[in-house]
Amino acid sequence: MTPFKSLRIPETGAYWLREARIPECLLSGAPPAAADGDGSLLVDLLIEGGKIAAIAPAGSAPVGGMSVDLAGRHVWPMLVDVHTHLDKGHVVDRTPNPDGSFAGARDATSYDRERFWRHDDVYRRMTFGLRCAEAHGVSAIRTHLDSHEGQGDISWEVFRNVREEWKGRIDLQAVGLFPIDIYRGPYGVHMANVVARSGGIMGGVTRASGQVHGENLADIDMLLDTVFRLAGERGLAVDLHVDETGDPSAATLRNVAEAVLRNKFRYSVTCGHCCSLAVQDEREVERTIGLVAEAGISVVTLPTVNMYLQDRVAGRTPRWRGVTVVKELRAKGVRVAVAGDNCRDAFYAYGDHDMLDTFRQAVRILHLDHPHGDAPALVAPEPAAIMANGHGVVAKGAPARLIVFNARSLNEIVSRPHSDRLLIRDGRALACEMPDYAELEFVRAAKDFPRTAPTAQAAQVAAE
Ligand SMILES: [Zn+2]
């Protein structure tokens, strides 16, 4: 067996990847072969012209010619991160969350946005994040963009330029994000037009400005009707932040599903977080899941950020994991994806835009094991289906965007960070280094966040 660090991807011509082990859920049009105990198949892949030219049962690649013997190591498609905030990322040295709470995150982010988010600042942090993701083997990202008045036009202009610059490296989508009560006024129409002109996605968070989820939204149905009307008129998909709280009275997921059905909305709808669904009465949970399934809504769970923010009370150990009811949703046919969410900002102090790390943590947090089943699908084909971009599968004729792991089983995948993973893009080895934290010196230099004590609201939430 060739040592992993001696594997070399040919620099020219066609070649075979022999004995590649691929989870069946990541393979499209798999050849007849017996799955191993993890549900993975051993195959030979012909890479030609930057594409996967053939998928054959292991051992069928012709003798001679160029080949790389993987000896049963795992090969995955590059991964897909369908919910991120590239505009918020890497500000942790400048504007940290004062107390780790949701309200603290909201207030620190508003402060940082209003103080610093001009073109250059957003561009440098956004592209830093993309370079991290690229070096980890992420091929597609959907980012939400804080689109408040005074900010939206700046961030969308940066995004459009970055999307163009990154074509062929990371496929990018963006969602316009602000509290849903902003749709009461004319600015919502302006942003819907910006989103439409930018080829973006309509978004929002189902809480009121300056509030936490579950408070003060008596007109939620009217606001949702406005969102779906503006999106429908422009043919736009919708992606909302929903019920990011452990307060069971926050139950706007049901309002969203009812609004989709009431408005006969025809385009894709995605809801992120949906945390409080996990702490509601079982009958209510079942009813809401039924409506979500009927409305064809996809759900995105953000396990690392939910673990960080949910159930955080000063001086008290958290008692729940913060994640939504992934298994129950999937059992009723609801499409679910796992995504990374925030990275080194007030909503989540850590992270590196590494979807493998997100997957490894998701397996532990959500118990996606015993058996692992099709868990890898949640970070590749499922989010790719939400993005409708064809990424996230190993398929004949698809671009050869692959990750080779020094691992022969899902247990070996989940147990190590695999910092030595091999990346293949358009059929060739992709050598890119992680960007150096020193490049973020401009963030640290701008540090002037005056508040070190919890905000009044954060302290109040913590006390409740
Ligand atoms: Zn988010």
Residues whose N, C-alpha, C, O or C-beta is under 5 A from the ligand:
A	BS01	ZN	D341
